[in-house]
Each structure stands twice: as structure tokens, then as C-alpha cells.
Amino acid sequence: PAATALGLLPLGKTQSPESLLDIAARKVAEKWPFQRVEERFERIPEPVQRRIVYWSFPRSEREICMYSSFNTGAEDPVAAPGGAG
């Protein structure tokens, strides 16, 4: 249907818009690591911190697997520079 193609919801179904806090926190999380945000600004209200942290984590299963990999790029941890070998 044309309404679906336009992204319109069926009658009786409403969707609340994303809050300005969420939009801003998502944009910050897309550009900077949370540690850099903490270092740059002295005081960040806790609700803002929570939303930035929430948006800092990957959403898709593929991204979660990519970021949770323990591979450091070295073939052999002992042979890596600074290793115990």
C-alpha cells in the first residue's frame, strides 16, 4: 500500500519521536569514544552519560562479534613484541 511505502503507520498506531537527548547522545557516540568525552568535559549529567554509553555499544550481531574478538593481530602471543618469550 502507498501508506506503507511512505512510512506511515496504520490508523490507531502511534510512534513517539526520538528524544533530543537520544539523538544527541547517538551522534556523540558515533563520533567519539566515551573516554574522550569524559576527558573533554568536566561535568556531564548522569542521564546524558547513560545515553552516550548506551549508544556507544554496537547494535548488530556482526558488529558485536567484530568488537568482541580477542584477536590482537599477533600470530603467537609469546612471539609478539613485549611477550614473555
Backbone hydrogen bonds in HBPLUS format (Angstrom, degrees):
<---DONOR---> <-ACCEPTOR-->    atom                        ^
c    i                          cat <-CA-CA->   ^        H-A-AA   ^      H-
h    n   atom  resd res      DA  || num        DHA   H-A  angle D-A-AA Bond
n    s   type  num  typ     dist DA aas  dist angle  dist       angle   num
A0005-ALA N   A0001-PRO O   3.13 MM   4  6.45 157.1  2.18 148.4 155.1     1
A0006-LEU N   A0002-ALA O   3.02 MM   4  6.27 141.6  2.17 145.4 155.3     2
A0008-LEU N   A0003-ALA O   2.85 MM   5  5.16 152.1  1.93 167.5 158.8     3
A0007-GLY N   A0004-THR O   2.99 MM   3  5.02 154.4  2.05 102.5 110.7     4
A0013-LYS N   A0010-PRO O   3.11 MM   3  5.76 157.4  2.16 140.0 142.2     5
A0023-ILE N   A0019-SER O   2.99 MM   4  6.31 162.6  2.02 153.9 158.9     6
A0024-ALA N   A0020-LEU O   2.92 MM   4  6.05 170.9  1.93 152.5 155.1     7
A0025-ALA N   A0021-LEU O   2.85 MM   4  5.95 164.2  1.88 151.7 156.9     8
A0026-ARG N   A0022-ASP O   2.89 MM   4  5.90 158.5  1.94 146.2 152.0     9
A0027-LYS N   A0023-ILE O   3.06 MM   4  6.28 158.9  2.10 147.8 153.3    10
A0028-VAL N   A0024-ALA O   2.96 MM   4  6.21 158.9  2.01 151.5 157.2    11
A0029-ALA N   A0025-ALA O   2.91 MM   4  6.06 165.7  1.93 149.6 153.8    12
A0030-GLU N   A0026-ARG O   2.96 MM   4  6.13 139.8  2.12 142.4 153.0    13
A0031-LYS N   A0028-VAL O   3.08 MM   3  5.37 136.1  2.28 103.8 115.5    14
A0032-TRP N   A0028-VAL O   2.93 MM   4  5.99 166.2  1.95 168.6 171.8    15
A0036-ARG N   A0033-PRO O   3.03 MM   3  5.48 125.1  2.34 109.0 121.7    16
A0037-VAL N   A0033-PRO O   3.25 MM   4  6.67 153.0  2.33 148.5 156.4    17
A0038-GLU N   A0034-PHE O   2.89 MM   4  6.22 161.5  1.92 158.1 162.5    18
A0039-GLU N   A0035-GLN O   2.98 MM   4  6.22 154.4  2.05 145.8 152.7    19
A0040-ARG N   A0036-ARG O   2.94 MM   4  6.03 148.1  2.05 144.3 152.5    20
A0041-PHE N   A0037-VAL O   3.12 MM   4  6.22 159.5  2.16 155.5 158.5    21
A0048-VAL N   A0045-PRO O   2.98 MM   3  5.42 123.3  2.31 110.7 124.9    22
A0049-GLN N   A0045-PRO O   2.99 MM   4  6.35 159.1  2.03 153.6 160.5    23
A0050-ARG N   A0046-GLU O   2.90 MM   4  6.13 165.3  1.92 159.7 162.4    24
A0051-ARG N   A0047-PRO O   3.17 MM   4  6.37 156.5  2.23 140.9 146.4    25
A0052-ILE N   A0048-VAL O   2.98 MM   4  6.22 160.6  2.02 155.3 160.7    26
A0053-VAL N   A0049-GLN O   2.93 MM   4  6.13 167.0  1.95 156.1 159.8    27
A0054-TYR N   A0050-ARG O   2.90 MM   4  6.05 157.2  1.95 143.8 150.8    28
A0055-TRP N   A0051-ARG O   3.00 MM   4  6.19 161.7  2.03 148.4 152.0    29
A0056-SER N   A0052-ILE O   2.94 MM   4  6.03 119.1  2.32 138.4 154.6    30
A0056-SER N   A0053-VAL O   3.09 MM   3  4.95 141.6  2.24  96.0 107.6    31
A0064-ILE N   A0060-SER O   2.99 MM   4  6.27 158.3  2.04 152.8 159.5    32
A0065-CYS N   A0061-GLU O   2.97 MM   4  6.18 161.6  2.00 150.5 154.7    33
A0066-MET N   A0062-ARG O   2.99 MM   4  6.21 156.4  2.05 145.4 152.4    34
A0067-TYR N   A0063-GLU O   2.89 MM   4  6.07 166.1  1.91 154.9 157.5    35
A0068-SER N   A0064-ILE O   2.91 MM   4  5.89 134.3  2.12 142.7 154.7    36
A0079-ALA N   A0076-ASP O   2.98 MM   3  5.27 124.1  2.30 106.1 120.5    37
A0080-ALA N   A0076-ASP O   3.11 MM   4  6.32 121.2  2.48 148.0 163.9    38
A0083-GLY N   A0080-ALA O   2.82 MM   3  5.25 141.5  1.97 147.6 145.9    39
